[in-house]
Every structure is written in structure tokens, then in C-alpha cells.
Amino acid sequence: MRARSEAPARILEAAIAVIEDAGEVAIRVHDLAGTCGVTGPILYRAYGSREGLIIAAQAERYRRSTAHDVTADRKSTRLNSSH
């Protein structure tokens, strides 16, 4: 059995995948909980509400996209400065 402490990360990753595939409207708490092997109360304990989960998922998507942009900028700067 998976550790309970891993559940919020699994839920977040599943929510991100749903949002990227079908948008926020496709987030279904019951379906996500089942996909992640948790119960609804565990999801609500981790994120408070469906809206809380969506906010967390969107924030993580934004964090990842900006981290990717910063990494790409750093690589570009290093390549340009080596000439």
C-alpha cells in the first residue's frame, strides 16, 4: 500500500493531467480520488475543496512553466556568452 503522505502529490499530479487534457471543468473529485487510490475525505483533507485542488494544480502548472522558462533563459545566456 502506498504511504498516506504520498497521496497529496498523487492527487495533484492527477489533477494537473486532467486539467491539461480536458480543462478545469473535467475535475471530478470522486473520479480523481478513485484514480489515486484514496477516498474523498483524504482529498478534501489535503486540498480543502475542489476549488482548492484546482488552485493548487494551476499554481503548480504555473510554477513548472516559469521554472522551465528560467532554465531555458539560463541555457540561452550561457550559449550566447560563450561566443
C-alpha positions in Angstrom: 0.0 0.0 0.0 1.2 3.5 -0.8 2.2 5.8 2.0 -0.6 8.2 3.0 1.9 11.1 2.8 2.2 10.5 -0.9 -1.5 10.9 -1.5 -1.5 14.7 -1.9 1.3 14.6 -4.6 -0.6 11.8 -6.5 -3.8 13.8 -6.3 -2.1 16.9 -7.5 -0.4 15.1 -10.4 -3.7 13.5 -11.5 -5.5 16.9 -11.3 -2.8 18.5 -13.4 -3.1 15.7 -16.0 -6.9 16.2 -16.2 -6.6 20.0 -16.5 -4.0 19.7 -19.3 -6.2 17.1 -21.1 -9.7 18.4 -20.6 -9.6 21.6 -18.6 -10.8 22.5 -15.1 -14.4 21.6 -15.8 -13.3 17.9 -16.1 -12.1 17.8 -12.5 -14.3 15.3 -10.6 -13.3 14.7 -7.0 -14.8 11.2 -6.9 -13.0 10.2 -10.1 -9.7 11.7 -9.0 -9.9 10.0 -5.6 -10.5 6.7 -7.2 -7.8 7.1 -9.8 -5.3 7.9 -7.0 -6.5 5.1 -4.7 -7.7 7.4 -2.0 -11.1 8.4 -0.6 -12.8 11.7 -1.0 -12.1 12.8 2.6 -8.3 12.4 2.0 -8.5 14.6 -1.0 -10.5 17.2 1.0 -8.1 17.0 3.9 -5.2 17.7 1.5 -6.8 20.5 -0.5 -9.9 21.7 1.4 -12.3 21.7 -1.6 -12.5 21.0 -5.3 -11.6 24.7 -5.9 -8.6 24.4 -3.6 -7.3 21.4 -5.6 -7.8 23.4 -8.8 -6.0 26.4 -7.4 -3.1 24.2 -6.2 -2.9 22.4 -9.6 -2.9 25.6 -11.6 -0.3 27.1 -9.2 1.9 24.1 -9.7 1.5 24.2 -13.5 2.5 27.9 -13.4 5.5 27.2 -11.2 6.7 24.5 -13.6 6.2 26.7 -16.7 8.1 29.6 -15.2 10.9 27.2 -13.9 11.2 25.9 -17.4 11.4 29.4 -18.8 14.1 30.4 -16.4 16.1 27.3 -17.2 15.8 27.9 -20.9 16.9 31.5 -20.4 19.9 30.5 -18.4 21.0 28.0 -21.1 20.5 30.6 -23.8 22.5 33.1 -21.9 25.4 30.6 -21.4 25.4 29.7 -25.1 25.4 33.3 -26.2 28.2 34.3 -23.7 30.4 31.5 -24.9 30.8 33.1 -28.4 
